Amino acid sequence: MHPELASKETLPDVLARLPVPGTTYPNLLAFVQDVEHPWQPDGYTVWRALSGIFASNAEGSVSFQIGSGVGAEKVFAATELGVLLRNPKVDGVTKDLLAYFQRCLKTRQADINLGFISR
């Protein structure tokens, strides 16, 4: 295992720790997973809102992975990308790579398979 990965948290990690008082859900992750089902149209909105909050609280280097064919409608591209680029606590290397991805999206060349694991 890579020690630099031990301190990394994903949005699902954080949501799994947060309680949802007054419901039958054991945590916020279980709630969001229930709401996100395709037959419930609010799922995408919930993930976008929570992803934006998560990205706005990021600090330093931010690890991310972008697969092939990730379009502008995906949560990372539609929400987290802009929030991370505006976040003054995110480091320059992360912002440079995010800006590259943003340019790829704008020119419709999103088949980049880009990954960045920060230390």
C-alpha positions, 0 to 999 in steps of 0.5 A: 500500500502507498502511505500517501493514499492512507490520508485520502478521503473520498466523498463516500468515505465522508458521507458514511460517517455522517448520521441522518437523524430522524430517518431509518438510514444509518448514514448520509451515504445510505440515504444518497444511494437510495435517492440516486436510483434512476427512478428518482430524479433528484439523485443527480441533484443530491450528488451534485450538491454534496460534491460541490460542498466536498470540493469547496472544503478541499485543501492542498493537493487533490487526487482525482481520476478521469476516465475515457469519455467523461462528458460535461454532464458528469458530476465531476465535470459539471460541479467539482471541476469548477468548484475546485478551480475556484477554491483558493485552498487547492494547490497550483499543480492540481489546478493546472491539471484541472484546467487542462481537463476543462480545456479538453471538455470545452474542445470536446476531447474528453477521452483523456484517461487522466489520473492524479494521485497527490502526496 
